[in-house]
Amino acid sequence: MMHLSINVSGLVQGVGFRYSVLRVALEMGVVGTVKNEMDGSVSIEAQADERVLHIFLSKMKASPAPFGRVDNMDYNFSNDLKSYKKFTVIG
């Protein structure tokens, strides 16, 4: 199990991006959170097996929202696990 922090910018607010992330996370068995940030970006905290997280990351790069667009994405893998039980949209 690993932890992945992602910050996504582009056309990611107001296009169903967070709920598309939720759908992908639920399909893949990823736990964590997704939330809009004040600067217009979206932050994702995700936990799963490393192989699953790499696939999840590639899906985020391609924008899971049909009308969204990812222009930039910063991410970091770590072993700093949180006590997530499910995937949640915040806000």
HTML snippet that shows the backbone in 3Dmol.js (N, CA, C, O; Angstrom):
<script src="https://3Dmol.org/build/3Dmol-min.js"></script>
<div id="view" style="width:600px;height:400px;position:relative"></div>
<script>
const pdb = `
ATOM      1  N   MET A   1       0.855  -1.181   0.000  1.00  0.00           N
ATOM      2  CA  MET A   1       0.000   0.000   0.000  1.00  0.00           C
ATOM      3  C   MET A   1       0.898   1.241   0.000  1.00  0.00           C
ATOM      4  O   MET A   1       1.875   1.326   0.744  1.00  0.00           O
ATOM      5  N   MET A   2       0.533   2.200  -0.861  1.00  0.00           N
ATOM      6  CA  MET A   2       1.273   3.455  -0.947  1.00  0.00           C
ATOM      7  C   MET A   2       0.304   4.626  -0.946  1.00  0.00           C
ATOM      8  O   MET A   2      -0.898   4.464  -1.156  1.00  0.00           O
ATOM      9  N   HIS A   3       0.858   5.816  -0.704  1.00  0.00           N
ATOM     10  CA  HIS A   3       0.091   7.058  -0.714  1.00  0.00           C
ATOM     11  C   HIS A   3       0.554   7.892  -1.901  1.00  0.00           C
ATOM     12  O   HIS A   3       1.746   7.961  -2.199  1.00  0.00           O
ATOM     13  N   LEU A   4      -0.409   8.529  -2.578  1.00  0.00           N
ATOM     14  CA  LEU A   4      -0.115   9.390  -3.717  1.00  0.00           C
ATOM     15  C   LEU A   4      -0.841  10.711  -3.520  1.00  0.00           C
ATOM     16  O   LEU A   4      -2.060  10.738  -3.350  1.00  0.00           O
ATOM     17  N   SER A   5      -0.086  11.812  -3.542  1.00  0.00           N
ATOM     18  CA  SER A   5      -0.659  13.158  -3.489  1.00  0.00           C
ATOM     19  C   SER A   5      -0.535  13.760  -4.882  1.00  0.00           C
ATOM     20  O   SER A   5       0.537  13.728  -5.486  1.00  0.00           O
ATOM     21  N   ILE A   6      -1.647  14.313  -5.394  1.00  0.00           N
ATOM     22  CA  ILE A   6      -1.668  14.901  -6.731  1.00  0.00           C
ATOM     23  C   ILE A   6      -2.301  16.281  -6.650  1.00  0.00           C
ATOM     24  O   ILE A   6      -3.296  16.472  -5.950  1.00  0.00           O
ATOM     25  N   ASN A   7      -1.727  17.247  -7.367  1.00  0.00           N
ATOM     26  CA  ASN A   7      -2.364  18.549  -7.559  1.00  0.00           C
ATOM     27  C   ASN A   7      -2.482  18.757  -9.058  1.00  0.00           C
ATOM     28  O   ASN A   7      -1.483  18.749  -9.777  1.00  0.00           O
ATOM     29  N   VAL A   8      -3.714  18.945  -9.524  1.00  0.00           N
ATOM     30  CA  VAL A   8      -4.004  19.043 -10.949  1.00  0.00           C
ATOM     31  C   VAL A   8      -4.496  20.446 -11.264  1.00  0.00           C
ATOM     32  O   VAL A   8      -5.362  20.979 -10.569  1.00  0.00           O
ATOM     33  N   SER A   9      -3.940  21.046 -12.315  1.00  0.00           N
ATOM     34  CA  SER A   9      -4.432  22.349 -12.761  1.00  0.00           C
ATOM     35  C   SER A   9      -4.781  22.275 -14.241  1.00  0.00           C
ATOM     36  O   SER A   9      -4.312  21.401 -14.970  1.00  0.00           O
ATOM     37  N   GLY A  10      -5.609  23.209 -14.659  1.00  0.00           N
ATOM     38  CA  GLY A  10      -6.129  23.247 -16.024  1.00  0.00           C
ATOM     39  C   GLY A  10      -7.615  23.564 -15.935  1.00  0.00           C
ATOM     40  O   GLY A  10      -8.034  24.348 -15.084  1.00  0.00           O
ATOM     41  N   LEU A  11      -8.399  22.969 -16.795  1.00  0.00           N
ATOM     42  CA  LEU A  11      -9.853  23.114 -16.722  1.00  0.00           C
ATOM     43  C   LEU A  11     -10.381  21.956 -15.882  1.00  0.00           C
ATOM     44  O   LEU A  11     -10.846  20.944 -16.407  1.00  0.00           O
ATOM     45  N   VAL A  12     -10.295  22.131 -14.554  1.00  0.00           N
ATOM     46  CA  VAL A  12     -10.603  21.029 -13.633  1.00  0.00           C
ATOM     47  C   VAL A  12     -11.671  21.385 -12.597  1.00  0.00           C
ATOM     48  O   VAL A  12     -12.031  20.549 -11.769  1.00  0.00           O
ATOM     49  N   GLN A  13     -12.177  22.612 -12.638  1.00  0.00           N
ATOM     50  CA  GLN A  13     -13.286  22.972 -11.759  1.00  0.00           C
ATOM     51  C   GLN A  13     -14.478  23.368 -12.613  1.00  0.00           C
ATOM     52  O   GLN A  13     -14.332  24.043 -13.632  1.00  0.00           O
ATOM     53  N   GLY A  14     -15.676  22.934 -12.179  1.00  0.00           N
ATOM     54  CA  GLY A  14     -16.903  23.267 -12.897  1.00  0.00           C
ATOM     55  C   GLY A  14     -17.179  22.358 -14.087  1.00  0.00           C
ATOM     56  O   GLY A  14     -18.049  22.653 -14.906  1.00  0.00           O
ATOM     57  N   VAL A  15     -16.437  21.245 -14.186  1.00  0.00           N
ATOM     58  CA  VAL A  15     -16.626  20.331 -15.323  1.00  0.00           C
ATOM     59  C   VAL A  15     -16.868  18.889 -14.874  1.00  0.00           C
ATOM     60  O   VAL A  15     -16.789  17.964 -15.683  1.00  0.00           O
ATOM     61  N   GLY A  16     -17.161  18.697 -13.585  1.00  0.00           N
ATOM     62  CA  GLY A  16     -17.407  17.353 -13.063  1.00  0.00           C
ATOM     63  C   GLY A  16     -16.138  16.561 -12.791  1.00  0.00           C
ATOM     64  O   GLY A  16     -16.182  15.338 -12.666  1.00  0.00           O
ATOM     65  N   PHE A  17     -15.012  17.251 -12.700  1.00  0.00           N
ATOM     66  CA  PHE A  17     -13.730  16.576 -12.522  1.00  0.00           C
ATOM     67  C   PHE A  17     -13.686  15.760 -11.231  1.00  0.00           C
ATOM     68  O   PHE A  17     -13.294  14.593 -11.248  1.00  0.00           O
ATOM     69  N   ARG A  18     -14.087  16.371 -10.107  1.00  0.00           N
ATOM     70  CA  ARG A  18     -14.008  15.649  -8.820  1.00  0.00           C
ATOM     71  C   ARG A  18     -14.850  14.387  -8.826  1.00  0.00           C
ATOM     72  O   ARG A  18     -14.419  13.357  -8.308  1.00  0.00           O
ATOM     73  N   TYR A  19     -16.041  14.448  -9.403  1.00  0.00           N
ATOM     74  CA  TYR A  19     -16.910  13.268  -9.403  1.00  0.00           C
ATOM     75  C   TYR A  19     -16.432  12.223 -10.402  1.00  0.00           C
ATOM     76  O   TYR A  19     -16.698  11.033 -10.231  1.00  0.00           O
ATOM     77  N   SER A  20     -15.727  12.660 -11.444  1.00  0.00           N
ATOM     78  CA  SER A  20     -15.096  11.713 -12.359  1.00  0.00           C
ATOM     79  C   SER A  20     -13.926  11.008 -11.674  1.00  0.00           C
ATOM     80  O   SER A  20     -13.713   9.812 -11.871  1.00  0.00           O
ATOM     81  N   VAL A  21     -13.165  11.763 -10.861  1.00  0.00           N
ATOM     82  CA  VAL A  21     -12.090  11.159 -10.070  1.00  0.00           C
ATOM     83  C   VAL A  21     -12.683  10.139  -9.104  1.00  0.00           C
ATOM     84  O   VAL A  21     -12.150   9.039  -8.959  1.00  0.00           O
ATOM     85  N   LEU A  22     -13.770  10.493  -8.451  1.00  0.00           N
ATOM     86  CA  LEU A  22     -14.453   9.580  -7.526  1.00  0.00           C
ATOM     87  C   LEU A  22     -14.843   8.292  -8.236  1.00  0.00           C
ATOM     88  O   LEU A  22     -14.610   7.203  -7.710  1.00  0.00           O
ATOM     89  N   ARG A  23     -15.434   8.400  -9.425  1.00  0.00           N
ATOM     90  CA  ARG A  23     -15.870   7.218 -10.185  1.00  0.00           C
ATOM     91  C   ARG A  23     -14.683   6.312 -10.484  1.00  0.00           C
ATOM     92  O   ARG A  23     -14.764   5.099 -10.287  1.00  0.00           O
ATOM     93  N   VAL A  24     -13.581   6.889 -10.957  1.00  0.00           N
ATOM     94  CA  VAL A  24     -12.390   6.099 -11.277  1.00  0.00           C
ATOM     95  C   VAL A  24     -11.837   5.432 -10.013  1.00  0.00           C
ATOM     96  O   VAL A  24     -11.479   4.254 -10.032  1.00  0.00           O
ATOM     97  N   ALA A  25     -11.772   6.191  -8.920  1.00  0.00           N
ATOM     98  CA  ALA A  25     -11.260   5.645  -7.657  1.00  0.00           C
ATOM     99  C   ALA A  25     -12.101   4.468  -7.184  1.00  0.00           C
ATOM    100  O   ALA A  25     -11.562   3.445  -6.762  1.00  0.00           O
ATOM    101  N   LEU A  26     -13.418   4.611  -7.254  1.00  0.00           N
ATOM    102  CA  LEU A  26     -14.292   3.520  -6.819  1.00  0.00           C
ATOM    103  C   LEU A  26     -14.116   2.290  -7.706  1.00  0.00           C
ATOM    104  O   LEU A  26     -14.095   1.164  -7.209  1.00  0.00           O
ATOM    105  N   GLU A  27     -13.991   2.501  -9.003  1.00  0.00           N
ATOM    106  CA  GLU A  27     -13.786   1.376  -9.934  1.00  0.00           C
ATOM    107  C   GLU A  27     -12.481   0.645  -9.663  1.00  0.00           C
ATOM    108  O   GLU A  27     -12.391  -0.569  -9.847  1.00  0.00           O
ATOM    109  N   MET A  28     -11.474   1.384  -9.225  1.00  0.00           N
ATOM    110  CA  MET A  28     -10.140   0.812  -9.048  1.00  0.00           C
ATOM    111  C   MET A  28      -9.835   0.377  -7.615  1.00  0.00           C
ATOM    112  O   MET A  28      -8.784  -0.212  -7.363  1.00  0.00           O
ATOM    113  N   GLY A  29     -10.737   0.658  -6.676  1.00  0.00           N
ATOM    114  CA  GLY A  29     -10.504   0.294  -5.283  1.00  0.00           C
ATOM    115  C   GLY A  29      -9.523   1.206  -4.570  1.00  0.00           C
ATOM    116  O   GLY A  29      -8.858   0.796  -3.619  1.00  0.00           O
ATOM    117  N   VAL A  30      -9.434   2.461  -5.039  1.00  0.00           N
ATOM    118  CA  VAL A  30      -8.552   3.457  -4.427  1.00  0.00           C
ATOM    119  C   VAL A  30      -9.318   4.181  -3.331  1.00  0.00           C
ATOM    120  O   VAL A  30     -10.489   4.515  -3.515  1.00  0.00           O
ATOM    121  N   VAL A  31      -8.677   4.430  -2.193  1.00  0.00           N
ATOM    122  CA  VAL A  31      -9.286   5.211  -1.105  1.00  0.00           C
ATOM    123  C   VAL A  31      -8.565   6.546  -0.997  1.00  0.00           C
ATOM    124  O   VAL A  31      -7.403   6.662  -1.385  1.00  0.00           O
ATOM    125  N   GLY A  32      -9.266   7.571  -0.461  1.00  0.00           N
ATOM    126  CA  GLY A  32      -8.656   8.879  -0.286  1.00  0.00           C
ATOM    127  C   GLY A  32      -9.667   9.993  -0.425  1.00  0.00           C
ATOM    128  O   GLY A  32     -10.837   9.829  -0.079  1.00  0.00           O
ATOM    129  N   THR A  33      -9.208  11.146  -0.939  1.00  0.00           N
ATOM    130  CA  THR A  33     -10.068  12.323  -1.056  1.00  0.00           C
ATOM    131  C   THR A  33      -9.740  13.098  -2.329  1.00  0.00           C
ATOM    132  O   THR A  33      -8.660  12.961  -2.904  1.00  0.00           O
ATOM    133  N   VAL A  34     -10.703  13.918  -2.753  1.00  0.00           N
ATOM    134  CA  VAL A  34     -10.490  14.876  -3.840  1.00  0.00           C
ATOM    135  C   VAL A  34     -11.194  16.162  -3.448  1.00  0.00           C
ATOM    136  O   VAL A  34     -12.311  16.126  -2.932  1.00  0.00           O
ATOM    137  N   LYS A  35     -10.542  17.317  -3.693  1.00  0.00           N
ATOM    138  CA  LYS A  35     -11.171  18.586  -3.334  1.00  0.00           C
ATOM    139  C   LYS A  35     -10.690  19.709  -4.251  1.00  0.00           C
ATOM    140  O   LYS A  35      -9.576  19.673  -4.773  1.00  0.00           O
ATOM    141  N   ASN A  36     -11.557  20.707  -4.434  1.00  0.00           N
ATOM    142  CA  ASN A  36     -11.196  21.917  -5.159  1.00  0.00           C
ATOM    143  C   ASN A  36     -10.333  22.791  -4.260  1.00  0.00           C
ATOM    144  O   ASN A  36     -10.542  22.854  -3.049  1.00  0.00           O
ATOM    145  N   GLU A  37      -9.364  23.462  -4.869  1.00  0.00           N
ATOM    146  CA  GLU A  37      -8.515  24.401  -4.148  1.00  0.00           C
ATOM    147  C   GLU A  37      -8.890  25.822  -4.565  1.00  0.00           C
ATOM    148  O   GLU A  37      -9.463  26.027  -5.635  1.00  0.00           O
ATOM    149  N   MET A  38      -8.569  26.795  -3.724  1.00  0.00           N
ATOM    150  CA  MET A  38      -8.909  28.196  -3.978  1.00  0.00           C
ATOM    151  C   MET A  38      -8.230  28.746  -5.238  1.00  0.00           C
ATOM    152  O   MET A  38      -8.747  29.680  -5.851  1.00  0.00           O
ATOM    153  N   ASP A  39      -7.103  28.195  -5.628  1.00  0.00           N
ATOM    154  CA  ASP A  39      -6.376  28.682  -6.803  1.00  0.00           C
ATOM    155  C   ASP A  39      -6.897  28.100  -8.123  1.00  0.00           C
ATOM    156  O   ASP A  39      -6.317  28.350  -9.179  1.00  0.00           O
ATOM    157  N   GLY A  40      -7.990  27.322  -8.068  1.00  0.00           N
ATOM    158  CA  GLY A  40      -8.581  26.746  -9.275  1.00  0.00           C
ATOM    159  C   GLY A  40      -8.083  25.350  -9.597  1.00  0.00           C
ATOM    160  O   GLY A  40      -8.541  24.733 -10.558  1.00  0.00           O
ATOM    161  N   SER A  41      -7.152  24.847  -8.804  1.00  0.00           N
ATOM    162  CA  SER A  41      -6.645  23.492  -9.015  1.00  0.00           C
ATOM    163  C   SER A  41      -7.488  22.488  -8.214  1.00  0.00           C
ATOM    164  O   SER A  41      -8.386  22.871  -7.464  1.00  0.00           O
ATOM    165  N   VAL A  42      -7.184  21.219  -8.386  1.00  0.00           N
ATOM    166  CA  VAL A  42      -7.838  20.148  -7.636  1.00  0.00           C
ATOM    167  C   VAL A  42      -6.749  19.309  -6.978  1.00  0.00           C
ATOM    168  O   VAL A  42      -5.756  18.960  -7.618  1.00  0.00           O
ATOM    169  N   SER A  43      -6.936  18.983  -5.691  1.00  0.00           N
ATOM    170  CA  SER A  43      -5.999  18.136  -4.951  1.00  0.00           C
ATOM    171  C   SER A  43      -6.607  16.759  -4.741  1.00  0.00           C
ATOM    172  O   SER A  43      -7.780  16.623  -4.394  1.00  0.00           O
ATOM    173  N   ILE A  44      -5.792  15.754  -4.956  1.00  0.00           N
ATOM    174  CA  ILE A  44      -6.225  14.363  -4.790  1.00  0.00           C
ATOM    175  C   ILE A  44      -5.252  13.679  -3.841  1.00  0.00           C
ATOM    176  O   ILE A  44      -4.037  13.780  -4.010  1.00  0.00           O
ATOM    177  N   GLU A  45      -5.783  12.990  -2.850  1.00  0.00           N
ATOM    178  CA  GLU A  45      -5.000  12.127  -1.966  1.00  0.00           C
ATOM    179  C   GLU A  45      -5.510  10.717  -2.220  1.00  0.00           C
ATOM    180  O   GLU A  45      -6.708  10.464  -2.095  1.00  0.00           O
ATOM    181  N   ALA A  46      -4.627   9.800  -2.572  1.00  0.00           N
ATOM    182  CA  ALA A  46      -5.055   8.458  -2.958  1.00  0.00           C
ATOM    183  C   ALA A  46      -4.156   7.404  -2.324  1.00  0.00           C
ATOM    184  O   ALA A  46      -2.954   7.615  -2.158  1.00  0.00           O
ATOM    185  N   GLN A  47      -4.750   6.272  -1.975  1.00  0.00           N
ATOM    186  CA  GLN A  47      -3.997   5.148  -1.418  1.00  0.00           C
ATOM    187  C   GLN A  47      -4.480   3.860  -2.046  1.00  0.00           C
ATOM    188  O   GLN A  47      -5.680   3.621  -2.181  1.00  0.00           O
ATOM    189  N   ALA A  48      -3.513   3.028  -2.430  1.00  0.00           N
ATOM    190  CA  ALA A  48      -3.782   1.702  -2.993  1.00  0.00           C
ATOM    191  C   ALA A  48      -2.429   1.031  -3.192  1.00  0.00           C
ATOM    192  O   ALA A  48      -1.398   1.577  -2.799  1.00  0.00           O
ATOM    193  N   ASP A  49      -2.431  -0.141  -3.796  1.00  0.00           N
ATOM    194  CA  ASP A  49      -1.177  -0.787  -4.167  1.00  0.00           C
ATOM    195  C   ASP A  49      -0.461   0.093  -5.187  1.00  0.00           C
ATOM    196  O   ASP A  49      -1.107   0.807  -5.953  1.00  0.00           O
ATOM    197  N   GLU A  50       0.857   0.044  -5.198  1.00  0.00           N
ATOM    198  CA  GLU A  50       1.647   0.907  -6.076  1.00  0.00           C
ATOM    199  C   GLU A  50       1.263   0.751  -7.549  1.00  0.00           C
ATOM    200  O   GLU A  50       1.148   1.746  -8.264  1.00  0.00           O
ATOM    201  N   ARG A  51       1.066  -0.469  -8.002  1.00  0.00           N
ATOM    202  CA  ARG A  51       0.703  -0.717  -9.401  1.00  0.00           C
ATOM    203  C   ARG A  51      -0.616  -0.031  -9.741  1.00  0.00           C
ATOM    204  O   ARG A  51      -0.748   0.574 -10.805  1.00  0.00           O
ATOM    205  N   VAL A  52      -1.581  -0.124  -8.847  1.00  0.00           N
ATOM    206  CA  VAL A  52      -2.894   0.509  -9.045  1.00  0.00           C
ATOM    207  C   VAL A  52      -2.742   2.026  -9.086  1.00  0.00           C
ATOM    208  O   VAL A  52      -3.375   2.689  -9.907  1.00  0.00           O
ATOM    209  N   LEU A  53      -1.913   2.577  -8.211  1.00  0.00           N
ATOM    210  CA  LEU A  53      -1.727   4.027  -8.175  1.00  0.00           C
ATOM    211  C   LEU A  53      -1.093   4.552  -9.460  1.00  0.00           C
ATOM    212  O   LEU A  53      -1.421   5.655  -9.896  1.00  0.00           O
ATOM    213  N   HIS A  54      -0.205   3.795 -10.068  1.00  0.00           N
ATOM    214  CA  HIS A  54       0.402   4.233 -11.328  1.00  0.00           C
ATOM    215  C   HIS A  54      -0.655   4.286 -12.441  1.00  0.00           C
ATOM    216  O   HIS A  54      -0.639   5.197 -13.269  1.00  0.00           O
ATOM    217  N   ILE A  55      -1.554   3.327 -12.458  1.00  0.00           N
ATOM    218  CA  ILE A  55      -2.650   3.329 -13.445  1.00  0.00           C
ATOM    219  C   ILE A  55      -3.596   4.493 -13.153  1.00  0.00           C
ATOM    220  O   ILE A  55      -4.015   5.200 -14.069  1.00  0.00           O
ATOM    221  N   PHE A  56      -3.929   4.691 -11.879  1.00  0.00           N
ATOM    222  CA  PHE A  56      -4.788   5.794 -11.459  1.00  0.00           C
ATOM    223  C   PHE A  56      -4.180   7.130 -11.900  1.00  0.00           C
ATOM    224  O   PHE A  56      -4.883   7.995 -12.423  1.00  0.00           O
ATOM    225  N   LEU A  57      -2.885   7.291 -11.688  1.00  0.00           N
ATOM    226  CA  LEU A  57      -2.187   8.517 -12.067  1.00  0.00           C
ATOM    227  C   LEU A  57      -2.294   8.760 -13.575  1.00  0.00           C
ATOM    228  O   LEU A  57      -2.510   9.895 -14.000  1.00  0.00           O
ATOM    229  N   SER A  58      -2.148   7.726 -14.373  1.00  0.00           N
ATOM    230  CA  SER A  58      -2.245   7.900 -15.828  1.00  0.00           C
ATOM    231  C   SER A  58      -3.653   8.314 -16.236  1.00  0.00           C
ATOM    232  O   SER A  58      -3.829   9.081 -17.182  1.00  0.00           O
ATOM    233  N   LYS A  59      -4.650   7.809 -15.527  1.00  0.00           N
ATOM    234  CA  LYS A  59      -6.035   8.211 -15.812  1.00  0.00           C
ATOM    235  C   LYS A  59      -6.272   9.671 -15.420  1.00  0.00           C
ATOM    236  O   LYS A  59      -7.043  10.367 -16.082  1.00  0.00           O
ATOM    237  N   MET A  60      -5.623  10.143 -14.360  1.00  0.00           N
ATOM    238  CA  MET A  60      -5.759  11.542 -13.960  1.00  0.00           C
ATOM    239  C   MET A  60      -5.076  12.451 -14.987  1.00  0.00           C
ATOM    240  O   MET A  60      -5.598  13.520 -15.304  1.00  0.00           O
ATOM    241  N   LYS A  61      -3.923  12.042 -15.506  1.00  0.00           N
ATOM    242  CA  LYS A  61      -3.208  12.829 -16.516  1.00  0.00           C
ATOM    243  C   LYS A  61      -4.070  13.033 -17.762  1.00  0.00           C
ATOM    244  O   LYS A  61      -4.013  14.082 -18.403  1.00  0.00           O
ATOM    245  N   ALA A  62      -4.866  12.020 -18.097  1.00  0.00           N
ATOM    246  CA  ALA A  62      -5.718  12.082 -19.291  1.00  0.00           C
ATOM    247  C   ALA A  62      -7.041  12.796 -19.023  1.00  0.00           C
ATOM    248  O   ALA A  62      -7.853  12.925 -19.940  1.00  0.00           O
ATOM    249  N   SER A  63      -7.282  13.261 -17.807  1.00  0.00           N
ATOM    250  CA  SER A  63      -8.525  13.890 -17.350  1.00  0.00           C
ATOM    251  C   SER A  63      -9.696  12.925 -17.420  1.00  0.00           C
ATOM    252  O   SER A  63     -10.188  12.614 -18.505  1.00  0.00           O
ATOM    253  N   PRO A  64     -10.143  12.449 -16.257  1.00  0.00           N
ATOM    254  CA  PRO A  64     -11.289  11.541 -16.236  1.00  0.00           C
ATOM    255  C   PRO A  64     -12.603  12.236 -16.597  1.00  0.00           C
ATOM    256  O   PRO A  64     -13.588  11.566 -16.906  1.00  0.00           O
ATOM    257  N   ALA A  65     -12.629  13.576 -16.561  1.00  0.00           N
ATOM    258  CA  ALA A  65     -13.846  14.336 -16.893  1.00  0.00           C
ATOM    259  C   ALA A  65     -13.854  14.622 -18.397  1.00  0.00           C
ATOM    260  O   ALA A  65     -12.883  15.168 -18.920  1.00  0.00           O
ATOM    261  N   PRO A  66     -14.923  14.267 -19.095  1.00  0.00           N
ATOM    262  CA  PRO A  66     -14.970  14.459 -20.549  1.00  0.00           C
ATOM    263  C   PRO A  66     -14.737  15.902 -20.991  1.00  0.00           C
ATOM    264  O   PRO A  66     -14.161  16.129 -22.055  1.00  0.00           O
ATOM    265  N   PHE A  67     -15.174  16.883 -20.196  1.00  0.00           N
ATOM    266  CA  PHE A  67     -15.027  18.289 -20.569  1.00  0.00           C
ATOM    267  C   PHE A  67     -13.876  18.965 -19.838  1.00  0.00           C
ATOM    268  O   PHE A  67     -13.680  20.173 -19.964  1.00  0.00           O
ATOM    269  N   GLY A  68     -13.108  18.178 -19.067  1.00  0.00           N
ATOM    270  CA  GLY A  68     -11.967  18.717 -18.347  1.00  0.00           C
ATOM    271  C   GLY A  68     -10.715  18.680 -19.202  1.00  0.00           C
ATOM    272  O   GLY A  68     -10.661  18.026 -20.244  1.00  0.00           O
ATOM    273  N   ARG A  69      -9.700  19.410 -18.724  1.00  0.00           N
ATOM    274  CA  ARG A  69      -8.413  19.426 -19.410  1.00  0.00           C
ATOM    275  C   ARG A  69      -7.322  19.595 -18.353  1.00  0.00           C
ATOM    276  O   ARG A  69      -7.361  20.530 -17.554  1.00  0.00           O
ATOM    277  N   VAL A  70      -6.368  18.698 -18.355  1.00  0.00           N
ATOM    278  CA  VAL A  70      -5.246  18.775 -17.425  1.00  0.00           C
ATOM    279  C   VAL A  70      -4.087  19.459 -18.127  1.00  0.00           C
ATOM    280  O   VAL A  70      -3.569  18.948 -19.120  1.00  0.00           O
ATOM    281  N   ASP A  71      -3.675  20.623 -17.611  1.00  0.00           N
ATOM    282  CA  ASP A  71      -2.539  21.357 -18.166  1.00  0.00           C
ATOM    283  C   ASP A  71      -1.253  21.059 -17.407  1.00  0.00           C
ATOM    284  O   ASP A  71      -0.170  21.040 -17.991  1.00  0.00           O
ATOM    285  N   ASN A  72      -1.377  20.826 -16.103  1.00  0.00           N
ATOM    286  CA  ASN A  72      -0.200  20.569 -15.272  1.00  0.00           C
ATOM    287  C   ASN A  72      -0.604  19.657 -14.119  1.00  0.00           C
ATOM    288  O   ASN A  72      -1.719  19.730 -13.604  1.00  0.00           O
ATOM    289  N   MET A  73       0.330  18.803 -13.731  1.00  0.00           N
ATOM    290  CA  MET A  73       0.056  17.910 -12.621  1.00  0.00           C
ATOM    291  C   MET A  73       1.342  17.675 -11.841  1.00  0.00           C
ATOM    292  O   MET A  73       2.349  17.230 -12.392  1.00  0.00           O
ATOM    293  N   ASP A  74       1.290  17.983 -10.548  1.00  0.00           N
ATOM    294  CA  ASP A  74       2.386  17.683  -9.634  1.00  0.00           C
ATOM    295  C   ASP A  74       1.950  16.511  -8.776  1.00  0.00           C
ATOM    296  O   ASP A  74       0.807  16.468  -8.323  1.00  0.00           O
ATOM    297  N   TYR A  75       2.836  15.567  -8.548  1.00  0.00           N
ATOM    298  CA  TYR A  75       2.461  14.409  -7.736  1.00  0.00           C
ATOM    299  C   TYR A  75       3.658  13.896  -6.961  1.00  0.00           C
ATOM    300  O   TYR A  75       4.811  14.153  -7.306  1.00  0.00           O
ATOM    301  N   ASN A  76       3.346  13.160  -5.899  1.00  0.00           N
ATOM    302  CA  ASN A  76       4.374  12.621  -5.028  1.00  0.00           C
ATOM    303  C   ASN A  76       3.894  11.307  -4.422  1.00  0.00           C
ATOM    304  O   ASN A  76       2.827  11.255  -3.811  1.00  0.00           O
ATOM    305  N   PHE A  77       4.673  10.259  -4.587  1.00  0.00           N
ATOM    306  CA  PHE A  77       4.410   8.979  -3.935  1.00  0.00           C
ATOM    307  C   PHE A  77       5.109   8.960  -2.590  1.00  0.00           C
ATOM    308  O   PHE A  77       6.206   9.502  -2.452  1.00  0.00           O
ATOM    309  N   SER A  78       4.483   8.338  -1.592  1.00  0.00           N
ATOM    310  CA  SER A  78       5.126   8.204  -0.284  1.00  0.00           C
ATOM    311  C   SER A  78       4.594   6.968   0.435  1.00  0.00           C
ATOM    312  O   SER A  78       3.637   6.331  -0.005  1.00  0.00           O
ATOM    313  N   ASN A  79       5.231   6.654   1.534  1.00  0.00           N
ATOM    314  CA  ASN A  79       4.773   5.562   2.400  1.00  0.00           C
ATOM    315  C   ASN A  79       4.008   6.107   3.599  1.00  0.00           C
ATOM    316  O   ASN A  79       3.711   5.364   4.534  1.00  0.00           O
ATOM    317  N   ASP A  80       3.686   7.396   3.580  1.00  0.00           N
ATOM    318  CA  ASP A  80       2.981   8.070   4.677  1.00  0.00           C
ATOM    319  C   ASP A  80       1.485   7.785   4.560  1.00  0.00           C
ATOM    320  O   ASP A  80       0.739   8.597   4.012  1.00  0.00           O
ATOM    321  N   LEU A  81       1.048   6.646   5.067  1.00  0.00           N
ATOM    322  CA  LEU A  81      -0.341   6.213   4.918  1.00  0.00           C
ATOM    323  C   LEU A  81      -1.273   6.920   5.890  1.00  0.00           C
ATOM    324  O   LEU A  81      -0.932   7.147   7.051  1.00  0.00           O
ATOM    325  N   LYS A  82      -2.448   7.259   5.395  1.00  0.00           N
ATOM    326  CA  LYS A  82      -3.522   7.851   6.205  1.00  0.00           C
ATOM    327  C   LYS A  82      -4.550   6.744   6.483  1.00  0.00           C
ATOM    328  O   LYS A  82      -4.456   5.649   5.930  1.00  0.00           O
ATOM    329  N   SER A  83      -5.515   7.040   7.332  1.00  0.00           N
ATOM    330  CA  SER A  83      -6.506   6.020   7.712  1.00  0.00           C
ATOM    331  C   SER A  83      -7.792   6.144   6.889  1.00  0.00           C
ATOM    332  O   SER A  83      -8.889   6.100   7.446  1.00  0.00           O
ATOM    333  N   TYR A  84      -7.662   6.299   5.566  1.00  0.00           N
ATOM    334  CA  TYR A  84      -8.841   6.375   4.702  1.00  0.00           C
ATOM    335  C   TYR A  84      -9.543   5.025   4.656  1.00  0.00           C
ATOM    336  O   TYR A  84      -8.895   3.979   4.605  1.00  0.00           O
ATOM    337  N   LYS A  85     -10.870   5.057   4.675  1.00  0.00           N
ATOM    338  CA  LYS A  85     -11.675   3.839   4.575  1.00  0.00           C
ATOM    339  C   LYS A  85     -12.391   3.763   3.218  1.00  0.00           C
ATOM    340  O   LYS A  85     -12.770   2.683   2.764  1.00  0.00           O
ATOM    341  N   LYS A  86     -12.572   4.944   2.572  1.00  0.00           N
ATOM    342  CA  LYS A  86     -13.265   5.007   1.288  1.00  0.00           C
ATOM    343  C   LYS A  86     -12.727   6.229   0.543  1.00  0.00           C
ATOM    344  O   LYS A  86     -11.851   6.931   1.049  1.00  0.00           O
ATOM    345  N   PHE A  87     -13.246   6.482  -0.647  1.00  0.00           N
ATOM    346  CA  PHE A  87     -12.860   7.683  -1.401  1.00  0.00           C
ATOM    347  C   PHE A  87     -13.979   8.700  -1.266  1.00  0.00           C
ATOM    348  O   PHE A  87     -15.151   8.371  -1.445  1.00  0.00           O
ATOM    349  N   THR A  88     -13.611   9.948  -0.947  1.00  0.00           N
ATOM    350  CA  THR A  88     -14.590  10.985  -0.622  1.00  0.00           C
ATOM    351  C   THR A  88     -14.313  12.263  -1.399  1.00  0.00           C
ATOM    352  O   THR A  88     -13.163  12.671  -1.560  1.00  0.00           O
ATOM    353  N   VAL A  89     -15.387  12.891  -1.882  1.00  0.00           N
ATOM    354  CA  VAL A  89     -15.305  14.234  -2.459  1.00  0.00           C
ATOM    355  C   VAL A  89     -15.473  15.226  -1.314  1.00  0.00           C
ATOM    356  O   VAL A  89     -16.455  15.153  -0.576  1.00  0.00           O
ATOM    357  N   ILE A  90     -14.531  16.151  -1.154  1.00  0.00           N
ATOM    358  CA  ILE A  90     -14.595  17.154  -0.093  1.00  0.00           C
ATOM    359  C   ILE A  90     -15.091  18.468  -0.695  1.00  0.00           C
ATOM    360  O   ILE A  90     -14.584  18.934  -1.715  1.00  0.00           O
ATOM    361  N   GLY A  91     -16.088  19.049  -0.043  1.00  0.00           N
ATOM    362  CA  GLY A  91     -16.580  20.351  -0.466  1.00  0.00           C
ATOM    363  C   GLY A  91     -17.621  20.350  -1.526  1.00  0.00           C
ATOM    364  O   GLY A  91     -18.086  21.414  -1.936  1.00  0.00           O
TER     365      GLY A  91
END
`;
const viewer = $3Dmol.createViewer("view");
viewer.addModel(pdb, "pdb");
viewer.setStyle({}, {cartoon: {color: "spectrum"}});
viewer.zoomTo();
viewer.render();
</script>
